[in-house]
Amino acid sequence: MSVVVQVCARCAARWPVLGSPAQWCPRCHGVLLAPVRTDQHQPPASRGFRWIARSPLRRSGLAAEAPTAGPTPHYTEIPRWGLHDHVEAPSSRRDWPELLAGKAATFLTLTAGLYAFAVIAELGRYAVLLRNRTRLIDPTLLAVSDIAVFLGQAGGMLLALLSGIGGVCWLLRMRRRTFARAKTSDPRTPTEVIVGCAVPGLNLVMPGVYLLEVIRRDPRAVLLVRAWWSLWVFGAVLVVFNWFWRSRPGLQAMADGVLLAAFTALVASATAVLALMVLRRLEGRTLKGAKEPVTRWVIATGPPPQTDAEKSAEKTSEASDREAVAS
């Protein structure tokens, strides 16, 4: 005969169900489980289900072999399994924009030096012209003067071109770092910056604008950029004026053209120096490339200590005041 009972989840007592199922155990006031019939298979009262693991050999009726004594297993060589440390080979492709940006300061230094040499060469040619008014010039001296002028002017133009390319790459890198530090995006695309620095006419205006956009509250840097900007435009005007001047006939016009070329080379050298100063200032370095010392302002808590000279002067003034009062 089967009876419907409820089992207590706390004390495992079984209570017959008389009518509707109860919820609480009358003995321990624990929770009663759902009603079940006694003729159904019930798990042991003291525990729930029990998992029993059996060996496949026991299930199939096969007997396990007795272990035999033998040498301890060991490796005869270093194991080659496991995680392999794959080191990626450095890329053979060079980052030319980054390389040119790093060489911009070197190109500007060489440009300034070569244009300074061109100034000396042009002045030497002018001295040769002055001497040629009364005496004949040695062909060797004339050839040396021509070679010096050619090397100074042509080499200066070539290095100025390299400086311009390196300067544009440096400007792109500086803008990228500045806006990344400020956690904002650059409002100008690299193509726009390159076009503004390369197109004639635009390159007299836009480079200064691009530089002023990356300056953050540095009045000295603003002053340097404006000085370089003015000299850059003035140098471009001088170059155009040189071209028109060379079309004038006459020996005196040619001699004056030599002086004008020397002055133009001087302005070009000064422009390169100012560009180098702007570059170093925005990088936080000195003109030689060293790190600028950091100035730390400390609030003074008292008057500064007096030196020995100040103390002796104060004592002398006090003694003179006493003598004046006594007299």
C-alpha positions, 0 to 999 in steps of 0.5 A, spaced: 500 500 500 502 506 497 502 512 502 503 519 499 508 523 504 512 529 504 520 529 506 523 535 510 529 538 507 532 539 514 531 533 518 529 528 513 522 526 517 517 523 513 510 526 514 504 523 511 499 527 507 492 528 509 489 533 505 492 539 502 500 538 502 503 542 508 509 547 507 513 547 514 515 541 518 512 540 525 518 537 528 524 542 526 520 547 522 524 546 516 521 546 509 517 540 506 519 537 499 513 536 494 509 530 496 511 523 493 509 516 493 512 511 498 512 505 493 517 510 488 524 509 489 527 514 494 534 516 495 537 515 501 535 519 507 542 521 509 544 524 503 542 525 495 545 522 489 552 518 490 556 518 483 560 511 483 566 511 478 568 504 475 574 502 471 573 500 464 577 494 466 572 492 471 566 493 467 569 489 461 571 483 466 578 484 464 584 484 470 589 490 470 596 488 469 601 488 475 606 494 474 613 492 473 619 495 476 623 499 471 627 505 470 624 512 472 622 516 466 626 521 464 628 526 458 634 524 454 634 531 451 631 538 452 624 538 450 622 542 444 615 542 446 611 548 449 610 555 447 615 558 442 618 565 443 617 568 436 621 574 435 619 578 429 624 581 425 625 588 424 622 591 418 627 592 413 622 598 410 624 605 412 619 610 415 622 616 410 617 621 413 620 620 420 627 619 418 626 626 414 623 629 420 629 627 425 634 630 420 630 637 419 634 640 424 641 637 421 639 640 414 637 647 417 644 647 420 647 645 414 643 650 410 645 656 414 652 654 414 652 654 407 649 660 405 653 664 410 659 661 406 655 663 400 655 670 403 663 670 404 664 667 397 659 673 394 663 678 398 670 675 395 667 676 388 665 683 389 672 684 392 675 681 385 671 686 381 673 692 385 681 689 384 679 688 376 678 695 375 685 697 376 689 690 375 688 684 371 686 678 375 689 671 376 685 666 372 686 661 378 683 666 383 677 667 378 676 660 378 676 659 385 671 665 386 667 662 381 667 655 384 666 658 391 660 662 389 657 656 385 658 651 391 655 656 396 649 658 392 647 651 389 649 647 395 645 652 399 639 651 394 639 644 395 640 644 402 634 649 403 630 644 399 631 638 403 630 643 409 623 644 406 621 637 405 624 635 412 621 641 415 614 639 413 615 632 415 617 635 422 611 639 422 606 633 421 609 630 426 609 635 431 601 637 429 600 629 430 603 629 437 600 636 439 593 634 438 594 627 441 597 630 447 591 634 447 586 628 446 583 632 440 584 630 432 587 635 427 582 639 424 587 639 418 589 633 414 596 631 412 595 633 404 592 640 406 598 641 410 603 639 405 599 643 399 599 649 404 607 648 404 609 646 397 604 651 393 608 657 391 604 663 394 601 659 399 607 657 402 608 664 404 602 664 408 600 657 411 606 655 414 606 660 419 599 659 420 600 651 421 606 653 426 601 658 430 596 652 431 601 648 435 603 653 440 600 653 447 601 659 451 608 660 449 609 667 448 617 666 446 615 661 441 610 666 438 615 671 437 620 666 434 615 664 429 613 671 427 620 673 426 621 667 422 615 668 418 617 675 416 624 674 414 621 668 410 616 673 406 622 678 406 627 673 403 622 670 398 621 678 395 629 678 395 629 672 391 624 675 386 627 682 386 634 678 384 631 675 378 629 682 375 635 685 377 640 680 373 636 682 367 639 689 367 645 691 363 651 694 365 657 692 369 655 697 375 648 693 375 652 686 375 656 689 381 650 691 385 647 684 383 653 681 387 652 685 393 644 684 392 646 676 392 650 676 398 645 680 402 640 675 399 644 669 402 645 673 408 637 673 409 637 666 407 642 664 412 638 668 418 632 665 416 634 658 416 637 659 423 630 662 426 627 656 423 632 652 427 630 656 433 623 655 432 624 647 431 628 647 438 623 651 441 617 647 440 621 641 441 623 644 448 630 644 447 636 649 446 639 651 440 644 646 440 639 640 441 640 639 449 634 639 453 632 646 456 632 646 464 625 646 467 624 652 471 620 651 478 617 657 482 617 656 489 613 661 494 618 665 498 616 664 506 621 669 508 626 675 506 632 672 502 638 671 506 643 677 506 650 676 504 656 678 508 657 685 504 649 687 505 650 685 513 657 690 513 653 695 509 647 695 514 652 695 520 656 701 517 649 705 516 647 704 523 653 706 526 653 713 522 646 714 524 648 713 531 654 718 530 649 723 527 644 722 533 649 723 538 652 729 534 
